Amino acid sequence: MNIFNNLFEKKKYLDCPFMKNSLHFFYDAVRACCVNVSGPVFYSDYKGENIDFDYIYNERKKVFDGILTAKEKKYIPACCENCCDVEKFFVDDKPQSFNNEIKTVYFHNHMSCNARCVYCSYDYFDRGYGYDVLNFVKDMIERRILLPDASIYMSGGEITITNEFEELLSLLLSYMNNKVEILTSGIKYCKSIQEAFSKDKCKLIISLDSGNKNVYEKIKKVDCFDKVVQNLKDYISFSDNAKSNILLKYIIVDGINDTVQEIEDFLKLASELGILNVRIDFDFVKYRFSDAVKLPKHYFELIEYFDTSAKEKNLSINTYGQIEAILQKAKENG
């Protein structure tokens, strides 16, 4: 029966928007994706050499053509296997061709940081300055390859301490229609971010992970809790837009902040600051997306408490796709 069903099963096509129109400036590569797998890699062992965007477009088309011509009923390119998002992008009809356009950009090209988080996803990388991207962005803008409505994500390492951050953010703010999303420790106060808030052109994501100084220092390995909290107050004081455009994140760390009380302290602080958006995550390198993933059972209880308490405080709960995929996989695994 299974053989018979497979024989008449309709072919599905992978139609991934990241493969077609996303660009990820990673620390040691230029590639298409920013999930748990690399996706198509255009330049490996990359150190800042010239980027040919026509070459990148042609490489994308090669992967795309491989999807269209594959004999398998549900073909996944080798570079996309085990992607936590891949099942979202299968379609019944043959996908249409695409233009040389960038609709999503991830700036992840430096590993220098002003914190030393115990859960850092890139602990295996050398800490240091990677490569600059300002001229590449100017080229994409001049050629209209980067669309004004593209989604922009800036992170690191710590993006705010890089040499070109101020100029790069200024360029993006002047060209982009959408808000630029910045993942930062929040340790450095930036006038450019302050101005971006005043124009409602910026979103900030800060992993505070605690509601008190002692726990923060255990996780971040730096004594900067008071500084980050003051910076948050200053951003909000300068522009009321900051309240709805700052997301405070709580990453569960085993044996340090994995208690209801620590979560409650964090949520109380967010509420007192006037910040409206919160999110709970966990170490998705330690508990990576796989068929064998198992999460500590009390994580589900902590997440449930987080959601309940956040709603009681009128906080908006945000989620992250990779975390949600791991949670679902862990539930399936029992």
N, C-alpha and C positions, 0 to 999 in steps of 0.2 A: 504493500500500500504506500509506504514512504517513497519507494522508487517511482511508483506511478504518479504520486503527487509532485515529486521533484521534476518529473519529465514535463509536466504541464504548468509548472510554476512560472509566473510571469517574471521576466528579468527586471531587476531594480538597478538604478544607476546612482552612484555616489555623486552628489551635486553640492560639494562643500564650498561655502563662500570664502573660507580662509585659504583654501588651496588656490582659488581663482583670484582673489582680490585683497589678500592680507599680506603685510610685510612686518617681519619681526627682526629688528636689529638686536641680535643677541650678543653676549660678551665675546664669543669666539666664532660666530657664524651669522650669516644673513639667511633667513629662512621664512617659511610661510606662516608658521603656527606658533602659538604660545599656550599650548595645553600640556598634557602629560607625555606627548610624543612630539618629535620635531616637525613632522610633515615634510614636504619638499624642502631640501636644503639647497640654496643657490650658490652660496660661497661658504665653504668649510674652512676651518683653521684660519679664520678671517682676522686681519689686523688693521683694517682701515684702507685697503687698496681701493682703486677706482671701482665704482659700481655701474654696470651697464644695465639699465632698466629694460632695454629691448631684449637682452639676453635672458633676464629673469622672466619676462613675458613668454618667450619661446620655451623656456623650461617648464613653465606652468602648462602650456599647451601640450607638451609631450605627455605630462602626467594625465591631463584631461583626455587626450586622444587614447591613451592606454585604457582609461575607464570606459570610453565609448566602444572600443573594439574588443574588450575582454570577453572571453567565452563563458566565464563563470556567471551564474545567475545573480550573484551579489559580490562583485569584485571590489576588493580593498587594496590599494597600492601598498607595497611593503612598508613605505615610510609612514603610513597612516594606521598600521595594525596596532590594536590595543588602545586606540584613541578613545577617551571617555566620551567624546561627542559624536563619534562617527555614525552611530545609528540614527541620529537626528536628521541626517542629511541624505538619506536614501529616498529616491523619487521613482515613480512608475514610468514617467515619460523621459525620453532622451533629452538631457540638458542642452540648453542653447549655448552657443559659443559666447565668449566674453571678451571685453576690450582690455587694453593695457591701462587699467585704472586701479588705484589703491583706495580701498574703502575702510581699511583698518590698519593702524600702525602701532606697534609696540616698541618703545625705546627702552632697551634693556642692555645697553652697551657698555656699562661700567659696573664693576663690583666693589669699588671703594665705598665705605660706609662709615657712619658715625655712631653705630651701635654694633653689638656683637651677639645678636639673638641666638639663644640656644637651639632654636629650631630652624635656623637659616637653611633655606633650600640649596644654597650655593656655597656651602662650607667647603666643598671639594675644589672650588676655584681659587686661584691666587687672588688675593685682595690687591686691587690696583686699578689704575686708569686704563680703560679699554681703548676706544677710538671715538673720534668726533663724527657727528652726522650732520652738522648744520649745512654744509655745502650740498649734501645729498638731498636734504629737504628742500633747499632753494631750487635745485635742479628739478625735483618732482613738481614743485609749484610752478616754475617757469614753463614746463612742458605740459602742465595741466594733467599730469598723471595722478597726483594727489588730489582727490576730490574735496571741495570745501565742506561737504557734509560728512566727511570721513570721521570715524571714531579714533581718538588718539589716547594712548595710555603711556604714561611716563613713569619709569621705575628704575630699579637698580638691583643691587647696591643702593646707594642713596643718590638719586638724581640731582637733588638741590645743591650738592657740594661740588658738582662737576664744573669745569671751566666755562662751558657754553650754555649752561642752563638758562640764565637770564635772557640771553639773546635768542636762544631756541624757543623758549616759551613766548617771548614777545612776538617772534615771527609767526608762530602758530596761532596766537590770539588774534593777530591782525588778519589772518587768512581764513581760519576755520569758522564755520557757522556753529558747530557743536561745541559744547564745553570740553575742555581738555581735562582728562582724569589723571591725577598725580598720586602715585603711591609713595609715601614718604614716612620717615620716622617721626617727623614733626619737631625734631630737635633744633633745626635751624629755622629761624624766622626769615621769611623771604618777602621783600617789598613787592616783587613781581606777582607773587601769589595774592598778596593783599590787594593789589590793584585789579587782579583778575576777579577776585570776589566782588569788588565794587562794580564791575561790569557784568557780573553774573556769567562769567565765561570759564569757570574752573570748578572742578570737583576734587576733593582731597580725601584720600583714604589713609588712615593712621592706625596701625596695630598697637594699641595701648596695652591690651592684654591684662589689665589689672585696674583696680580702683585705689591702689595705695602704693607708696614709694618703695616699700620693702620687697613686695612681690615683683614690681616692675624691674627693680635692679637685679633680682635673681634671674629673670628671663632675658633682659636686655644687656646685662653685664656692663651697664653704664649708669651713673647716678644723674639721670636727666628727667625724672618724672615731673618734678616741680616746673622745670623749664618747658616741657611739652604742654603741661596744663596751662601755664601762663601764656604760651604762644596761642593756644586755642582761644583763650579769653580775649587776647589782643585782636585776633582775626575777627572774632564775633563783634567786638567793640567797634572795629573799623567799619564793618559792613554786616548788616543783618542777614545778607544773603548767605553768609558763612554757615549759619545754623542749619540750613537745609542742604548745603553742599559739602559738608564734612561728614564722612562716614567713619565712626569709631569701630574698630574691629577687635574682637576678643578671640585669640587663638588658644585653644586648650593645650596646656603643656602638662604631661603626666607628672604627678607628684609635686607640682608647684602651684598651679591655679585651678586644678580640676575639682573644685568644690562649689557647692551652691552659694556659700557665703562670699567667696571671691567674685563670683558672677554678679551677685547682688550689689556688692561694693562698686563694681564697674558700671553697672546700669544706673545706680544712684548718681554716680559722678557725671555720666553722660546727661542725665536728666537735669542735674543742677547747672551744668554748663549751658544748657539750652540747645544742645545738639539733638537733631531729630532722627538721625539714621544710625543704626547699629547692625553688626553682623557677627555671628559666631562661626569660627572655623576650627580646624585642628591641623596637625602636622601631616600634610598630604604627601610628604616624602616618606615618612615613617610608615604611614598607613596608605600606601599608594593604591591607585585604581588597578585591580586585578581580579581574576576569578577566585583568588584565595584570600582576598582581603578580609580581615576580621578587626573590628573595633572593640575597644573595652566597652562592656555592657553599660557602664554608668555614663558613657558619652551620650547615649540616647536620652537618659534622664536629665542630664545637664542641659542638653539642647532644648528639651521640652520645658524645663524651668526657665531658661533664657527667654524663650518665646512668650511664655505666660507672663513673666515679670515685665518684659519689655512692653507688652501690650497694655498692662496695667498702668505703665508710666507714659502711655501715649507715644512710645517710640516706634518708629517704622523699622521693621525687620527686613534686612536685605539678605540675599543668598548668593552663593557663588557656584557656578555650574559644576566645576570639578568636585567640590565638596559634596554637592547634592548627588552626583553620580556615584561617589564612593559610599555614601550613606545607603543609597539604594542597593548597591552591590553587596554591602555588608548585611543588609536585611535579608537579601535573597540567600546569602550563605548561612543565615541563622546565627 
